[in-house]
């Protein structure tokens, strides 16, 4: 009879865990329903996002942010409702796309990536009189600026959230980018400064600061190697997606550029993405 008792205990334990999970979901649903009481459509999106990914939508603080090269920025809480509801829709769509990316690039028969993209908190804010920063991230929380200059389309939101998602994982990996990429990054900056033509072969992404240089090489922006690494992660997302959808790249693979590119690429692929790279080897390598 012992096996029957054990089986019953396991079943009871599983049922209790399921009940606890249901209760937790119900509690979060209630919080979100109250938070979004003024906008039924936004409420439905927020609850669906939580149910799909464990992501919770909230607002950020009223604060004066030191934006580095951007100057001081006043941020105020802004729930994504009414005229700002589309930002919540874009966030939900982006997280669904990111989920699909990992399911496609990392099917169950391959090694899973050392990466987290679920159970985040999104805190929405609005910048007063400025359109930066578009987003920031720390401690599994992404702060999203509904007035951000990069957040004007679904594609822009998806790319920005992928960038911020990398910051969170970089942080979780003990500030990996500063420890691993700093020497090559410093050498590139020493060689090129902020000259676009010189930096172009080394730039992982094409985002350029207005009146300045590639965002990956913008100085007075915290530890700038963090941004280079996050832009490198964006390039990984783009190249793997293109390989999945068309079977080839529309431009030269990042790793097939200068030697610094190849080293950075292999390092980030090995650390975060289980060594998985759908892009073929370079012609000369």
Residue pairs with C-beta under 8 A, 6 or more apart in sequence:
25 50
25 51
28 50
28 56
29 47
29 50
32 43
32 46
32 47
32 50
32 56
32 57
33 43
33 47
35 43
35 46
35 57
35 58
35 79
36 42
36 43
36 46
36 57
36 79
36 81
37 43
38 79
38 81
38 82
39 81
39 82
39 85
41 85
42 79
42 80
42 81
42 85
42 88
45 85
45 88
45 89
45 92
46 57
46 88
48 92
49 55
49 57
49 88
49 91
49 92
49 95
50 56
50 57
52 92
52 95
52 96
52 99
53 95
53 96
53 99
53 117
53 118
53 119
53 120
54 118
54 119
54 120
55 95
55 118
55 119
55 120
55 121
55 122
56 120
56 121
56 122
57 80
57 88
57 91
57 121
57 122
57 124
58 121
58 122
58 123
58 124
59 77
59 78
59 79
59 123
59 124
59 125
60 75
60 77
60 123
60 124
60 125
60 143
61 75
61 77
61 125
62 75
62 76
62 77
63 74
63 75
64 72
64 73
64 74
64 75
65 72
65 73
65 74
65 75
65 133
66 72
67 73
67 132
67 133
68 220
68 221
68 222
69 209
69 212
69 218
69 219
69 220
69 221
70 130
70 132
70 133
73 127
73 128
73 130
73 132
73 133
74 127
74 128
74 129
75 125
75 126
75 127
75 128
75 143
75 145
76 125
76 126
76 128
77 124
77 125
77 126
78 84
78 124
78 125
78 126
78 146
79 124
80 87
80 88
80 91
80 124
80 144
80 146
81 88
84 124
84 126
84 146
87 124
87 144
87 146
87 151
87 157
88 124
90 151
90 153
90 154
90 157
90 158
91 122
91 144
91 157
91 161
93 154
93 157
93 158
94 154
94 157
94 158
94 161
94 162
95 117
95 161
97 158
98 117
98 158
98 161
98 162
98 165
99 117
99 118
101 237
101 240
101 241
102 113
102 115
102 117
104 244
105 240
105 244
105 276
105 278
106 112
106 113
106 274
106 276
110 274
110 276
111 274
111 275
111 276
112 274
113 272
113 273
113 274
113 276
114 169
114 173
114 271
114 272
114 273
114 274
115 169
115 272
115 273
116 140
116 168
116 169
116 172
117 165
119 140
120 140
120 141
120 142
120 165
120 168
121 140
121 141
121 142
122 141
122 142
122 144
123 141
123 142
123 143
123 144
124 143
124 144
124 146
125 143
125 144
125 145
125 146
126 145
126 146
126 147
127 133
127 145
127 147
127 148
130 147
131 145
131 147
131 148
131 149
132 145
132 148
132 149
133 145
133 148
134 144
134 145
134 148
134 149
134 150
134 151
134 160
135 142
135 143
135 144
135 145
135 148
135 150
135 151
135 160
135 161
135 163
135 164
136 142
136 143
136 164
136 167
137 143
137 164
137 165
137 167
137 168
137 171
138 167
138 168
138 171
139 168
139 171
140 168
142 161
142 164
142 165
142 168
144 151
145 151
148 160
150 156
150 159
150 160
150 207
151 157
151 160
159 234
159 237
162 233
162 234
162 237
163 230
163 231
163 233
163 234
164 230
165 233
166 229
166 230
166 233
166 234
166 272
167 226
167 230
169 272
170 176
170 177
170 226
170 229
170 230
173 271
173 272
176 229
176 271
176 272
177 225
177 226
177 228
177 229
177 230
178 223
178 225
178 226
180 267
180 271
181 225
181 228
181 229
181 232
181 264
181 267
182 225
184 260
184 263
184 264
185 224
185 225
185 228
186 225
187 260
188 199
188 202
188 217
188 260
189 217
189 219
189 224
191 198
192 198
192 199
192 202
192 217
194 212
194 213
194 217
194 218
194 219
195 213
196 208
196 213
196 214
199 213
199 214
199 217
200 214
201 257
201 258
201 261
202 217
202 257
202 258
202 260
202 261
203 214
203 216
203 217
203 231
204 216
204 228
204 231
204 232
204 234
204 235
204 254
204 261
204 264
205 214
205 215
205 216
205 231
205 232
205 234
205 235
205 238
206 214
207 214
207 215
207 216
207 231
208 214
208 215
209 215
209 218
212 218
214 231
215 227
215 231
216 224
216 227
216 228
216 231
216 232
217 224
217 228
218 224
218 227
221 227
229 264
229 268
232 254
232 264
232 265
232 268
233 268
233 272
235 254
236 265
236 268
236 269
236 273
239 249
239 253
239 254
239 278
239 279
240 277
240 278
240 279
242 248
242 249
242 250
243 249
243 278
243 279
244 278
249 279
253 279
253 280
253 282
254 261
254 265
255 261
255 262
255 265
255 266
255 277
255 279
255 282
256 262
256 282
256 283
256 284
256 285
262 282
262 285
265 277
269 275
269 276
269 277
